[in-house]
Amino acid sequence: MNLEVTRGEGLPVTRRKVEIVERKGKGHPDTLCDKAAEELSVRLSEYYLEAFGRVQHHNVDKVLLVGGQSNARFGGGDVIEPIYLLLSGRAV
C-alpha cells in the first residue's frame, strides 16, 4: 500500500469559527442500507444457530436501494411507488 501524507491547507479545525460536517440520519439511503444489511446478517445468524448449532460464514453487506416516487406537499404527501431494496452477498 502506498500512503502519502501532506500538510493541510487553511486554518486548523480547532481555530475555525465553524466546522461543516455531514451527518447521515435515520432516513439517509446509506443508513437504510446499512440497517437492512445488518438485520439480514442477524436473522441469518439466528437461522444458522438454530439449524446448525453455530453461525456459518457469510457476507451479506451488498445493498441496492432503488428510489421510489412520491407526490410531496406541505404537511404530507402520497407514496406512488415505494423504494426497492435488493440485498445480496454470500451465505453458506
PyMOL Python script that loads the backbone (N, CA, C, O; Angstrom):
from pymol import cmd

cmd.read_pdbstr("""\
ATOM      1  N   MET A   1       0.847  -1.174   0.000  1.00  0.00           N
ATOM      2  CA  MET A   1       0.000   0.000   0.000  1.00  0.00           C
ATOM      3  C   MET A   1       0.891   1.235   0.000  1.00  0.00           C
ATOM      4  O   MET A   1       1.835   1.331   0.784  1.00  0.00           O
ATOM      5  N   ASN A   2       0.586   2.168  -0.877  1.00  0.00           N
ATOM      6  CA  ASN A   2       1.290   3.448  -0.915  1.00  0.00           C
ATOM      7  C   ASN A   2       0.475   4.474  -0.152  1.00  0.00           C
ATOM      8  O   ASN A   2      -0.706   4.677  -0.433  1.00  0.00           O
ATOM      9  N   LEU A   3       1.111   5.119   0.815  1.00  0.00           N
ATOM     10  CA  LEU A   3       0.432   6.112   1.637  1.00  0.00           C
ATOM     11  C   LEU A   3       1.205   7.413   1.554  1.00  0.00           C
ATOM     12  O   LEU A   3       2.415   7.443   1.774  1.00  0.00           O
ATOM     13  N   GLU A   4       0.504   8.480   1.238  1.00  0.00           N
ATOM     14  CA  GLU A   4       1.143   9.788   1.149  1.00  0.00           C
ATOM     15  C   GLU A   4       0.445  10.741   2.107  1.00  0.00           C
ATOM     16  O   GLU A   4      -0.779  10.875   2.074  1.00  0.00           O
ATOM     17  N   VAL A   5       1.211  11.395   2.950  1.00  0.00           N
ATOM     18  CA  VAL A   5       0.667  12.353   3.911  1.00  0.00           C
ATOM     19  C   VAL A   5       1.144  13.738   3.512  1.00  0.00           C
ATOM     20  O   VAL A   5       2.334  13.958   3.286  1.00  0.00           O
ATOM     21  N   THR A   6       0.202  14.667   3.427  1.00  0.00           N
ATOM     22  CA  THR A   6       0.562  16.041   3.075  1.00  0.00           C
ATOM     23  C   THR A   6       0.007  16.992   4.127  1.00  0.00           C
ATOM     24  O   THR A   6      -0.927  16.659   4.856  1.00  0.00           O
ATOM     25  N   ARG A   7       0.590  18.165   4.190  1.00  0.00           N
ATOM     26  CA  ARG A   7       0.133  19.181   5.138  1.00  0.00           C
ATOM     27  C   ARG A   7      -1.159  19.792   4.605  1.00  0.00           C
ATOM     28  O   ARG A   7      -1.255  20.148   3.431  1.00  0.00           O
ATOM     29  N   GLY A   8      -2.156  19.908   5.494  1.00  0.00           N
ATOM     30  CA  GLY A   8      -3.433  20.509   5.107  1.00  0.00           C
ATOM     31  C   GLY A   8      -3.294  22.000   4.883  1.00  0.00           C
ATOM     32  O   GLY A   8      -2.389  22.644   5.414  1.00  0.00           O
ATOM     33  N   GLU A   9      -4.199  22.533   4.093  1.00  0.00           N
ATOM     34  CA  GLU A   9      -4.184  23.965   3.811  1.00  0.00           C
ATOM     35  C   GLU A   9      -5.250  24.669   4.641  1.00  0.00           C
ATOM     36  O   GLU A   9      -6.255  24.061   5.007  1.00  0.00           O
ATOM     37  N   GLY A  10      -5.039  25.930   4.933  1.00  0.00           N
ATOM     38  CA  GLY A  10      -6.021  26.716   5.671  1.00  0.00           C
ATOM     39  C   GLY A  10      -5.855  26.572   7.171  1.00  0.00           C
ATOM     40  O   GLY A  10      -4.903  25.961   7.656  1.00  0.00           O
ATOM     41  N   LEU A  11      -6.805  27.149   7.896  1.00  0.00           N
ATOM     42  CA  LEU A  11      -6.785  27.102   9.356  1.00  0.00           C
ATOM     43  C   LEU A  11      -7.106  25.702   9.860  1.00  0.00           C
ATOM     44  O   LEU A  11      -7.933  25.005   9.272  1.00  0.00           O
ATOM     45  N   PRO A  12      -6.452  25.284  10.949  1.00  0.00           N
ATOM     46  CA  PRO A  12      -6.836  24.006  11.560  1.00  0.00           C
ATOM     47  C   PRO A  12      -8.282  24.084  12.059  1.00  0.00           C
ATOM     48  O   PRO A  12      -8.766  25.164  12.398  1.00  0.00           O
ATOM     49  N   VAL A  13      -8.955  22.966  12.103  1.00  0.00           N
ATOM     50  CA  VAL A  13     -10.360  22.926  12.521  1.00  0.00           C
ATOM     51  C   VAL A  13     -10.549  23.562  13.895  1.00  0.00           C
ATOM     52  O   VAL A  13     -11.550  24.240  14.130  1.00  0.00           O
ATOM     53  N   THR A  14      -9.607  23.351  14.796  1.00  0.00           N
ATOM     54  CA  THR A  14      -9.731  23.889  16.158  1.00  0.00           C
ATOM     55  C   THR A  14      -9.696  25.413  16.194  1.00  0.00           C
ATOM     56  O   THR A  14     -10.103  26.010  17.190  1.00  0.00           O
ATOM     57  N   ARG A  15      -9.220  26.050  15.137  1.00  0.00           N
ATOM     58  CA  ARG A  15      -9.128  27.514  15.103  1.00  0.00           C
ATOM     59  C   ARG A  15     -10.196  28.146  14.215  1.00  0.00           C
ATOM     60  O   ARG A  15     -10.224  29.368  14.065  1.00  0.00           O
ATOM     61  N   ARG A  16     -11.064  27.349  13.633  1.00  0.00           N
ATOM     62  CA  ARG A  16     -12.126  27.878  12.779  1.00  0.00           C
ATOM     63  C   ARG A  16     -13.360  28.202  13.612  1.00  0.00           C
ATOM     64  O   ARG A  16     -13.601  27.586  14.650  1.00  0.00           O
ATOM     65  N   LYS A  17     -14.138  29.174  13.147  1.00  0.00           N
ATOM     66  CA  LYS A  17     -15.374  29.544  13.840  1.00  0.00           C
ATOM     67  C   LYS A  17     -16.463  28.497  13.614  1.00  0.00           C
ATOM     68  O   LYS A  17     -17.298  28.266  14.488  1.00  0.00           O
ATOM     69  N   VAL A  18     -16.452  27.876  12.458  1.00  0.00           N
ATOM     70  CA  VAL A  18     -17.489  26.909  12.092  1.00  0.00           C
ATOM     71  C   VAL A  18     -16.829  25.674  11.495  1.00  0.00           C
ATOM     72  O   VAL A  18     -15.893  25.776  10.703  1.00  0.00           O
ATOM     73  N   GLU A  19     -17.330  24.506  11.886  1.00  0.00           N
ATOM     74  CA  GLU A  19     -16.877  23.256  11.273  1.00  0.00           C
ATOM     75  C   GLU A  19     -18.073  22.639  10.556  1.00  0.00           C
ATOM     76  O   GLU A  19     -19.116  22.411  11.169  1.00  0.00           O
ATOM     77  N   ILE A  20     -17.927  22.375   9.280  1.00  0.00           N
ATOM     78  CA  ILE A  20     -19.007  21.781   8.494  1.00  0.00           C
ATOM     79  C   ILE A  20     -18.783  20.279   8.432  1.00  0.00           C
ATOM     80  O   ILE A  20     -17.721  19.811   8.021  1.00  0.00           O
ATOM     81  N   VAL A  21     -19.804  19.527   8.847  1.00  0.00           N
ATOM     82  CA  VAL A  21     -19.722  18.068   8.832  1.00  0.00           C
ATOM     83  C   VAL A  21     -20.970  17.505   8.165  1.00  0.00           C
ATOM     84  O   VAL A  21     -22.003  18.170   8.084  1.00  0.00           O
ATOM     85  N   GLU A  22     -20.858  16.271   7.690  1.00  0.00           N
ATOM     86  CA  GLU A  22     -22.008  15.579   7.121  1.00  0.00           C
ATOM     87  C   GLU A  22     -22.521  14.587   8.150  1.00  0.00           C
ATOM     88  O   GLU A  22     -21.759  13.775   8.675  1.00  0.00           O
ATOM     89  N   ARG A  23     -23.806  14.655   8.433  1.00  0.00           N
ATOM     90  CA  ARG A  23     -24.419  13.713   9.362  1.00  0.00           C
ATOM     91  C   ARG A  23     -25.506  12.967   8.614  1.00  0.00           C
ATOM     92  O   ARG A  23     -26.403  13.565   8.019  1.00  0.00           O
ATOM     93  N   LYS A  24     -25.406  11.659   8.658  1.00  0.00           N
ATOM     94  CA  LYS A  24     -26.388  10.834   7.966  1.00  0.00           C
ATOM     95  C   LYS A  24     -27.404  10.339   8.982  1.00  0.00           C
ATOM     96  O   LYS A  24     -27.082   9.519   9.842  1.00  0.00           O
ATOM     97  N   GLY A  25     -28.614  10.828   8.884  1.00  0.00           N
ATOM     98  CA  GLY A  25     -29.656  10.481   9.840  1.00  0.00           C
ATOM     99  C   GLY A  25     -30.423   9.227   9.460  1.00  0.00           C
ATOM    100  O   GLY A  25     -30.029   8.484   8.561  1.00  0.00           O
ATOM    101  N   LYS A  26     -31.533   9.006  10.165  1.00  0.00           N
ATOM    102  CA  LYS A  26     -32.337   7.794  10.003  1.00  0.00           C
ATOM    103  C   LYS A  26     -32.825   7.572   8.580  1.00  0.00           C
ATOM    104  O   LYS A  26     -32.861   6.431   8.118  1.00  0.00           O
ATOM    105  N   GLY A  27     -33.195   8.615   7.885  1.00  0.00           N
ATOM    106  CA  GLY A  27     -33.763   8.458   6.547  1.00  0.00           C
ATOM    107  C   GLY A  27     -32.761   8.485   5.412  1.00  0.00           C
ATOM    108  O   GLY A  27     -33.149   8.365   4.249  1.00  0.00           O
ATOM    109  N   HIS A  28     -31.481   8.638   5.719  1.00  0.00           N
ATOM    110  CA  HIS A  28     -30.457   8.694   4.671  1.00  0.00           C
ATOM    111  C   HIS A  28     -30.332   7.328   4.004  1.00  0.00           C
ATOM    112  O   HIS A  28     -30.363   6.311   4.697  1.00  0.00           O
ATOM    113  N   PRO A  29     -30.191   7.275   2.676  1.00  0.00           N
ATOM    114  CA  PRO A  29     -30.073   5.984   1.985  1.00  0.00           C
ATOM    115  C   PRO A  29     -28.957   5.088   2.527  1.00  0.00           C
ATOM    116  O   PRO A  29     -29.140   3.874   2.615  1.00  0.00           O
ATOM    117  N   ASP A  30     -27.814   5.655   2.891  1.00  0.00           N
ATOM    118  CA  ASP A  30     -26.724   4.842   3.461  1.00  0.00           C
ATOM    119  C   ASP A  30     -27.151   4.201   4.777  1.00  0.00           C
ATOM    120  O   ASP A  30     -26.846   3.036   5.035  1.00  0.00           O
ATOM    121  N   THR A  31     -27.859   4.967   5.609  1.00  0.00           N
ATOM    122  CA  THR A  31     -28.328   4.449   6.895  1.00  0.00           C
ATOM    123  C   THR A  31     -29.340   3.332   6.686  1.00  0.00           C
ATOM    124  O   THR A  31     -29.275   2.303   7.359  1.00  0.00           O
ATOM    125  N   LEU A  32     -30.276   3.525   5.757  1.00  0.00           N
ATOM    126  CA  LEU A  32     -31.273   2.492   5.458  1.00  0.00           C
ATOM    127  C   LEU A  32     -30.606   1.207   4.973  1.00  0.00           C
ATOM    128  O   LEU A  32     -30.963   0.115   5.413  1.00  0.00           O
ATOM    129  N   CYS A  33     -29.646   1.338   4.072  1.00  0.00           N
ATOM    130  CA  CYS A  33     -28.956   0.164   3.524  1.00  0.00           C
ATOM    131  C   CYS A  33     -28.135  -0.546   4.593  1.00  0.00           C
ATOM    132  O   CYS A  33     -28.155  -1.774   4.675  1.00  0.00           O
ATOM    133  N   ASP A  34     -27.415   0.215   5.410  1.00  0.00           N
ATOM    134  CA  ASP A  34     -26.608  -0.392   6.478  1.00  0.00           C
ATOM    135  C   ASP A  34     -27.485  -1.162   7.456  1.00  0.00           C
ATOM    136  O   ASP A  34     -27.141  -2.271   7.864  1.00  0.00           O
ATOM    137  N   LYS A  35     -28.619  -0.574   7.833  1.00  0.00           N
ATOM    138  CA  LYS A  35     -29.527  -1.230   8.777  1.00  0.00           C
ATOM    139  C   LYS A  35     -30.130  -2.498   8.171  1.00  0.00           C
ATOM    140  O   LYS A  35     -30.248  -3.512   8.858  1.00  0.00           O
ATOM    141  N   ALA A  36     -30.508  -2.453   6.906  1.00  0.00           N
ATOM    142  CA  ALA A  36     -31.082  -3.628   6.243  1.00  0.00           C
ATOM    143  C   ALA A  36     -30.061  -4.758   6.162  1.00  0.00           C
ATOM    144  O   ALA A  36     -30.400  -5.912   6.423  1.00  0.00           O
ATOM    145  N   ALA A  37     -28.812  -4.442   5.803  1.00  0.00           N
ATOM    146  CA  ALA A  37     -27.767  -5.461   5.718  1.00  0.00           C
ATOM    147  C   ALA A  37     -27.463  -6.040   7.095  1.00  0.00           C
ATOM    148  O   ALA A  37     -27.260  -7.247   7.233  1.00  0.00           O
ATOM    149  N   GLU A  38     -27.431  -5.187   8.110  1.00  0.00           N
ATOM    150  CA  GLU A  38     -27.174  -5.659   9.473  1.00  0.00           C
ATOM    151  C   GLU A  38     -28.295  -6.586   9.949  1.00  0.00           C
ATOM    152  O   GLU A  38     -28.034  -7.622  10.560  1.00  0.00           O
ATOM    153  N   GLU A  39     -29.528  -6.211   9.667  1.00  0.00           N
ATOM    154  CA  GLU A  39     -30.675  -7.027  10.080  1.00  0.00           C
ATOM    155  C   GLU A  39     -30.670  -8.381   9.373  1.00  0.00           C
ATOM    156  O   GLU A  39     -30.973  -9.402   9.990  1.00  0.00           O
ATOM    157  N   LEU A  40     -30.327  -8.395   8.087  1.00  0.00           N
ATOM    158  CA  LEU A  40     -30.227  -9.663   7.357  1.00  0.00           C
ATOM    159  C   LEU A  40     -29.159 -10.553   7.978  1.00  0.00           C
ATOM    160  O   LEU A  40     -29.373 -11.755   8.137  1.00  0.00           O
ATOM    161  N   SER A  41     -28.019  -9.983   8.327  1.00  0.00           N
ATOM    162  CA  SER A  41     -26.938 -10.750   8.945  1.00  0.00           C
ATOM    163  C   SER A  41     -27.367 -11.333  10.289  1.00  0.00           C
ATOM    164  O   SER A  41     -27.063 -12.486  10.595  1.00  0.00           O
ATOM    165  N   VAL A  42     -28.072 -10.536  11.090  1.00  0.00           N
ATOM    166  CA  VAL A  42     -28.549 -11.012  12.396  1.00  0.00           C
ATOM    167  C   VAL A  42     -29.527 -12.163  12.218  1.00  0.00           C
ATOM    168  O   VAL A  42     -29.411 -13.187  12.892  1.00  0.00           O
ATOM    169  N   ARG A  43     -30.496 -12.003  11.310  1.00  0.00           N
ATOM    170  CA  ARG A  43     -31.500 -13.052  11.089  1.00  0.00           C
ATOM    171  C   ARG A  43     -30.866 -14.315  10.511  1.00  0.00           C
ATOM    172  O   ARG A  43     -31.251 -15.424  10.880  1.00  0.00           O
ATOM    173  N   LEU A  44     -29.908 -14.156   9.617  1.00  0.00           N
ATOM    174  CA  LEU A  44     -29.213 -15.306   9.042  1.00  0.00           C
ATOM    175  C   LEU A  44     -28.408 -16.026  10.119  1.00  0.00           C
ATOM    176  O   LEU A  44     -28.372 -17.256  10.149  1.00  0.00           O
ATOM    177  N   SER A  45     -27.764 -15.271  10.996  1.00  0.00           N
ATOM    178  CA  SER A  45     -27.009 -15.867  12.102  1.00  0.00           C
ATOM    179  C   SER A  45     -27.929 -16.647  13.034  1.00  0.00           C
ATOM    180  O   SER A  45     -27.577 -17.737  13.485  1.00  0.00           O
ATOM    181  N   GLU A  46     -29.102 -16.096  13.323  1.00  0.00           N
ATOM    182  CA  GLU A  46     -30.073 -16.807  14.160  1.00  0.00           C
ATOM    183  C   GLU A  46     -30.510 -18.111  13.501  1.00  0.00           C
ATOM    184  O   GLU A  46     -30.637 -19.135  14.172  1.00  0.00           O
ATOM    185  N   TYR A  47     -30.739 -18.077  12.193  1.00  0.00           N
ATOM    186  CA  TYR A  47     -31.113 -19.292  11.461  1.00  0.00           C
ATOM    187  C   TYR A  47     -29.996 -20.331  11.535  1.00  0.00           C
ATOM    188  O   TYR A  47     -30.251 -21.506  11.800  1.00  0.00           O
ATOM    189  N   TYR A  48     -28.765 -19.895  11.302  1.00  0.00           N
ATOM    190  CA  TYR A  48     -27.621 -20.814  11.354  1.00  0.00           C
ATOM    191  C   TYR A  48     -27.507 -21.471  12.728  1.00  0.00           C
ATOM    192  O   TYR A  48     -27.277 -22.677  12.826  1.00  0.00           O
ATOM    193  N   LEU A  49     -27.668 -20.681  13.786  1.00  0.00           N
ATOM    194  CA  LEU A  49     -27.583 -21.241  15.139  1.00  0.00           C
ATOM    195  C   LEU A  49     -28.656 -22.302  15.369  1.00  0.00           C
ATOM    196  O   LEU A  49     -28.385 -23.351  15.953  1.00  0.00           O
ATOM    197  N   GLU A  50     -29.865 -22.025  14.911  1.00  0.00           N
ATOM    198  CA  GLU A  50     -30.959 -22.978  15.099  1.00  0.00           C
ATOM    199  C   GLU A  50     -30.777 -24.221  14.228  1.00  0.00           C
ATOM    200  O   GLU A  50     -31.009 -25.338  14.691  1.00  0.00           O
ATOM    201  N   ALA A  51     -30.369 -24.039  12.990  1.00  0.00           N
ATOM    202  CA  ALA A  51     -30.277 -25.161  12.049  1.00  0.00           C
ATOM    203  C   ALA A  51     -28.995 -25.977  12.204  1.00  0.00           C
ATOM    204  O   ALA A  51     -29.020 -27.197  12.044  1.00  0.00           O
ATOM    205  N   PHE A  52     -27.868 -25.314  12.516  1.00  0.00           N
ATOM    206  CA  PHE A  52     -26.574 -25.993  12.512  1.00  0.00           C
ATOM    207  C   PHE A  52     -25.826 -25.936  13.843  1.00  0.00           C
ATOM    208  O   PHE A  52     -24.786 -26.575  13.995  1.00  0.00           O
ATOM    209  N   GLY A  53     -26.344 -25.180  14.801  1.00  0.00           N
ATOM    210  CA  GLY A  53     -25.692 -25.091  16.097  1.00  0.00           C
ATOM    211  C   GLY A  53     -24.541 -24.107  16.152  1.00  0.00           C
ATOM    212  O   GLY A  53     -23.920 -23.944  17.202  1.00  0.00           O
ATOM    213  N   ARG A  54     -24.247 -23.453  15.053  1.00  0.00           N
ATOM    214  CA  ARG A  54     -23.205 -22.419  15.031  1.00  0.00           C
ATOM    215  C   ARG A  54     -23.438 -21.491  13.846  1.00  0.00           C
ATOM    216  O   ARG A  54     -24.130 -21.841  12.890  1.00  0.00           O
ATOM    217  N   VAL A  55     -22.856 -20.322  13.925  1.00  0.00           N
ATOM    218  CA  VAL A  55     -23.005 -19.335  12.856  1.00  0.00           C
ATOM    219  C   VAL A  55     -22.026 -19.666  11.739  1.00  0.00           C
ATOM    220  O   VAL A  55     -20.818 -19.751  11.960  1.00  0.00           O
ATOM    221  N   GLN A  56     -22.555 -19.848  10.557  1.00  0.00           N
ATOM    222  CA  GLN A  56     -21.724 -20.119   9.383  1.00  0.00           C
ATOM    223  C   GLN A  56     -21.175 -18.799   8.824  1.00  0.00           C
ATOM    224  O   GLN A  56     -21.699 -17.721   9.101  1.00  0.00           O
ATOM    225  N   HIS A  57     -20.108 -18.918   8.031  1.00  0.00           N
ATOM    226  CA  HIS A  57     -19.515 -17.733   7.417  1.00  0.00           C
ATOM    227  C   HIS A  57     -20.494 -17.133   6.407  1.00  0.00           C
ATOM    228  O   HIS A  57     -21.103 -17.853   5.616  1.00  0.00           O
ATOM    229  N   HIS A  58     -20.634 -15.822   6.444  1.00  0.00           N
ATOM    230  CA  HIS A  58     -21.483 -15.152   5.465  1.00  0.00           C
ATOM    231  C   HIS A  58     -21.062 -13.691   5.301  1.00  0.00           C
ATOM    232  O   HIS A  58     -20.543 -13.069   6.228  1.00  0.00           O
ATOM    233  N   ASN A  59     -21.294 -13.167   4.117  1.00  0.00           N
ATOM    234  CA  ASN A  59     -21.081 -11.754   3.800  1.00  0.00           C
ATOM    235  C   ASN A  59     -22.335 -11.273   3.081  1.00  0.00           C
ATOM    236  O   ASN A  59     -22.513 -11.543   1.893  1.00  0.00           O
ATOM    237  N   VAL A  60     -23.173 -10.587   3.769  1.00  0.00           N
ATOM    238  CA  VAL A  60     -24.411 -10.077   3.170  1.00  0.00           C
ATOM    239  C   VAL A  60     -24.454  -8.556   3.336  1.00  0.00           C
ATOM    240  O   VAL A  60     -25.380  -8.005   3.931  1.00  0.00           O
ATOM    241  N   ASP A  61     -23.435  -7.899   2.798  1.00  0.00           N
ATOM    242  CA  ASP A  61     -23.297  -6.461   3.010  1.00  0.00           C
ATOM    243  C   ASP A  61     -23.477  -5.636   1.743  1.00  0.00           C
ATOM    244  O   ASP A  61     -23.133  -4.454   1.721  1.00  0.00           O
ATOM    245  N   LYS A  62     -24.005  -6.236   0.703  1.00  0.00           N
ATOM    246  CA  LYS A  62     -24.235  -5.501  -0.543  1.00  0.00           C
ATOM    247  C   LYS A  62     -25.720  -5.180  -0.651  1.00  0.00           C
ATOM    248  O   LYS A  62     -26.562  -6.078  -0.628  1.00  0.00           O
ATOM    249  N   VAL A  63     -26.033  -3.901  -0.768  1.00  0.00           N
ATOM    250  CA  VAL A  63     -27.430  -3.473  -0.825  1.00  0.00           C
ATOM    251  C   VAL A  63     -27.596  -2.463  -1.952  1.00  0.00           C
ATOM    252  O   VAL A  63     -26.805  -1.531  -2.100  1.00  0.00           O
ATOM    253  N   LEU A  64     -28.636  -2.669  -2.737  1.00  0.00           N
ATOM    254  CA  LEU A  64     -29.002  -1.725  -3.792  1.00  0.00           C
ATOM    255  C   LEU A  64     -30.333  -1.099  -3.406  1.00  0.00           C
ATOM    256  O   LEU A  64     -31.320  -1.808  -3.206  1.00  0.00           O
ATOM    257  N   LEU A  65     -30.366   0.207  -3.303  1.00  0.00           N
ATOM    258  CA  LEU A  65     -31.597   0.920  -2.995  1.00  0.00           C
ATOM    259  C   LEU A  65     -32.037   1.654  -4.253  1.00  0.00           C
ATOM    260  O   LEU A  65     -31.322   2.513  -4.770  1.00  0.00           O
ATOM    261  N   VAL A  66     -33.218   1.305  -4.735  1.00  0.00           N
ATOM    262  CA  VAL A  66     -33.779   1.966  -5.911  1.00  0.00           C
ATOM    263  C   VAL A  66     -34.858   2.919  -5.422  1.00  0.00           C
ATOM    264  O   VAL A  66     -35.810   2.508  -4.759  1.00  0.00           O
ATOM    265  N   GLY A  67     -34.703   4.172  -5.748  1.00  0.00           N
ATOM    266  CA  GLY A  67     -35.634   5.188  -5.263  1.00  0.00           C
ATOM    267  C   GLY A  67     -37.043   4.994  -5.788  1.00  0.00           C
ATOM    268  O   GLY A  67     -37.241   4.543  -6.916  1.00  0.00           O
ATOM    269  N   GLY A  68     -38.006   5.334  -4.973  1.00  0.00           N
ATOM    270  CA  GLY A  68     -39.407   5.247  -5.358  1.00  0.00           C
ATOM    271  C   GLY A  68     -39.880   6.559  -5.948  1.00  0.00           C
ATOM    272  O   GLY A  68     -39.097   7.339  -6.491  1.00  0.00           O
ATOM    273  N   GLN A  69     -41.182   6.787  -5.831  1.00  0.00           N
ATOM    274  CA  GLN A  69     -41.758   8.018  -6.362  1.00  0.00           C
ATOM    275  C   GLN A  69     -42.840   8.493  -5.405  1.00  0.00           C
ATOM    276  O   GLN A  69     -43.594   7.691  -4.853  1.00  0.00           O
ATOM    277  N   SER A  70     -42.908   9.796  -5.218  1.00  0.00           N
ATOM    278  CA  SER A  70     -43.931  10.342  -4.325  1.00  0.00           C
ATOM    279  C   SER A  70     -44.392  11.699  -4.826  1.00  0.00           C
ATOM    280  O   SER A  70     -43.705  12.366  -5.599  1.00  0.00           O
ATOM    281  N   ASN A  71     -45.554  12.084  -4.372  1.00  0.00           N
ATOM    282  CA  ASN A  71     -46.063  13.440  -4.572  1.00  0.00           C
ATOM    283  C   ASN A  71     -45.977  14.129  -3.221  1.00  0.00           C
ATOM    284  O   ASN A  71     -46.791  13.876  -2.332  1.00  0.00           O
ATOM    285  N   ALA A  72     -44.992  14.997  -3.071  1.00  0.00           N
ATOM    286  CA  ALA A  72     -44.807  15.694  -1.797  1.00  0.00           C
ATOM    287  C   ALA A  72     -45.614  16.985  -1.798  1.00  0.00           C
ATOM    288  O   ALA A  72     -45.728  17.667  -2.816  1.00  0.00           O
ATOM    289  N   ARG A  73     -46.167  17.301  -0.641  1.00  0.00           N
ATOM    290  CA  ARG A  73     -46.863  18.572  -0.467  1.00  0.00           C
ATOM    291  C   ARG A  73     -46.670  19.020   0.983  1.00  0.00           C
ATOM    292  O   ARG A  73     -46.311  18.219   1.846  1.00  0.00           O
ATOM    293  N   PHE A  74     -46.904  20.263   1.230  1.00  0.00           N
ATOM    294  CA  PHE A  74     -46.724  20.805   2.566  1.00  0.00           C
ATOM    295  C   PHE A  74     -47.593  20.042   3.555  1.00  0.00           C
ATOM    296  O   PHE A  74     -48.806  19.935   3.370  1.00  0.00           O
ATOM    297  N   GLY A  75     -46.975  19.513   4.604  1.00  0.00           N
ATOM    298  CA  GLY A  75     -47.707  18.783   5.631  1.00  0.00           C
ATOM    299  C   GLY A  75     -47.980  17.327   5.311  1.00  0.00           C
ATOM    300  O   GLY A  75     -48.674  16.657   6.075  1.00  0.00           O
ATOM    301  N   GLY A  76     -47.461  16.822   4.217  1.00  0.00           N
ATOM    302  CA  GLY A  76     -47.716  15.412   3.892  1.00  0.00           C
ATOM    303  C   GLY A  76     -47.337  15.073   2.471  1.00  0.00           C
ATOM    304  O   GLY A  76     -46.402  15.637   1.902  1.00  0.00           O
ATOM    305  N   GLY A  77     -48.072  14.151   1.916  1.00  0.00           N
ATOM    306  CA  GLY A  77     -47.804  13.703   0.562  1.00  0.00           C
ATOM    307  C   GLY A  77     -48.290  12.287   0.367  1.00  0.00           C
ATOM    308  O   GLY A  77     -48.846  11.678   1.281  1.00  0.00           O
ATOM    309  N   ASP A  78     -48.081  11.771  -0.815  1.00  0.00           N
ATOM    310  CA  ASP A  78     -48.508  10.418  -1.152  1.00  0.00           C
ATOM    311  C   ASP A  78     -47.344   9.641  -1.748  1.00  0.00           C
ATOM    312  O   ASP A  78     -46.589  10.166  -2.567  1.00  0.00           O
ATOM    313  N   VAL A  79     -47.207   8.379  -1.329  1.00  0.00           N
ATOM    314  CA  VAL A  79     -46.214   7.485  -1.917  1.00  0.00           C
ATOM    315  C   VAL A  79     -46.868   6.811  -3.116  1.00  0.00           C
ATOM    316  O   VAL A  79     -47.856   6.092  -2.969  1.00  0.00           O
ATOM    317  N   ILE A  80     -46.321   7.042  -4.289  1.00  0.00           N
ATOM    318  CA  ILE A  80     -46.841   6.437  -5.513  1.00  0.00           C
ATOM    319  C   ILE A  80     -46.179   5.082  -5.740  1.00  0.00           C
ATOM    320  O   ILE A  80     -46.849   4.097  -6.048  1.00  0.00           O
ATOM    321  N   GLU A  81     -44.878   5.043  -5.587  1.00  0.00           N
ATOM    322  CA  GLU A  81     -44.099   3.809  -5.751  1.00  0.00           C
ATOM    323  C   GLU A  81     -43.081   3.763  -4.616  1.00  0.00           C
ATOM    324  O   GLU A  81     -42.251   4.665  -4.509  1.00  0.00           O
ATOM    325  N   PRO A  82     -43.122   2.723  -3.753  1.00  0.00           N
ATOM    326  CA  PRO A  82     -42.166   2.662  -2.638  1.00  0.00           C
ATOM    327  C   PRO A  82     -40.747   2.367  -3.129  1.00  0.00           C
ATOM    328  O   PRO A  82     -40.543   1.936  -4.264  1.00  0.00           O
ATOM    329  N   ILE A  83     -39.775   2.608  -2.249  1.00  0.00           N
ATOM    330  CA  ILE A  83     -38.396   2.262  -2.589  1.00  0.00           C
ATOM    331  C   ILE A  83     -38.275   0.749  -2.704  1.00  0.00           C
ATOM    332  O   ILE A  83     -39.111   0.006  -2.190  1.00  0.00           O
ATOM    333  N   TYR A  84     -37.233   0.305  -3.378  1.00  0.00           N
ATOM    334  CA  TYR A  84     -36.981  -1.119  -3.574  1.00  0.00           C
ATOM    335  C   TYR A  84     -35.583  -1.411  -3.053  1.00  0.00           C
ATOM    336  O   TYR A  84     -34.626  -0.743  -3.445  1.00  0.00           O
ATOM    337  N   LEU A  85     -35.452  -2.399  -2.177  1.00  0.00           N
ATOM    338  CA  LEU A  85     -34.149  -2.803  -1.648  1.00  0.00           C
ATOM    339  C   LEU A  85     -33.799  -4.183  -2.166  1.00  0.00           C
ATOM    340  O   LEU A  85     -34.615  -5.101  -2.100  1.00  0.00           O
ATOM    341  N   LEU A  86     -32.595  -4.332  -2.678  1.00  0.00           N
ATOM    342  CA  LEU A  86     -32.078  -5.632  -3.094  1.00  0.00           C
ATOM    343  C   LEU A  86     -30.862  -5.920  -2.226  1.00  0.00           C
ATOM    344  O   LEU A  86     -29.854  -5.218  -2.311  1.00  0.00           O
ATOM    345  N   LEU A  87     -30.954  -6.954  -1.390  1.00  0.00           N
ATOM    346  CA  LEU A  87     -29.852  -7.343  -0.516  1.00  0.00           C
ATOM    347  C   LEU A  87     -29.165  -8.555  -1.119  1.00  0.00           C
ATOM    348  O   LEU A  87     -29.825  -9.497  -1.557  1.00  0.00           O
ATOM    349  N   SER A  88     -27.848  -8.530  -1.141  1.00  0.00           N
ATOM    350  CA  SER A  88     -27.118  -9.661  -1.707  1.00  0.00           C
ATOM    351  C   SER A  88     -25.810  -9.867  -0.967  1.00  0.00           C
ATOM    352  O   SER A  88     -25.435  -9.083  -0.095  1.00  0.00           O
ATOM    353  N   GLY A  89     -25.143 -10.913  -1.326  1.00  0.00           N
ATOM    354  CA  GLY A  89     -23.874 -11.257  -0.710  1.00  0.00           C
ATOM    355  C   GLY A  89     -23.626 -12.740  -0.844  1.00  0.00           C
ATOM    356  O   GLY A  89     -24.060 -13.368  -1.809  1.00  0.00           O
ATOM    357  N   ARG A  90     -22.918 -13.302   0.137  1.00  0.00           N
ATOM    358  CA  ARG A  90     -22.566 -14.720   0.093  1.00  0.00           C
ATOM    359  C   ARG A  90     -22.955 -15.360   1.412  1.00  0.00           C
ATOM    360  O   ARG A  90     -22.622 -14.859   2.486  1.00  0.00           O
ATOM    361  N   ALA A  91     -23.665 -16.474   1.314  1.00  0.00           N
ATOM    362  CA  ALA A  91     -24.053 -17.224   2.507  1.00  0.00           C
ATOM    363  C   ALA A  91     -23.837 -18.703   2.226  1.00  0.00           C
ATOM    364  O   ALA A  91     -24.126 -19.188   1.132  1.00  0.00           O
ATOM    365  N   VAL A  92     -23.326 -19.415   3.226  1.00  0.00           N
ATOM    366  CA  VAL A  92     -23.033 -20.840   3.068  1.00  0.00           C
ATOM    367  C   VAL A  92     -24.273 -21.646   3.367  1.00  0.00           C
ATOM    368  O   VAL A  92     -24.244 -22.874   3.291  1.00  0.00           O
TER     369      VAL A  92
END
""", "prot")
cmd.dss("prot")
cmd.show_as("cartoon", "prot")
cmd.util.cbc("prot")
cmd.orient("prot")
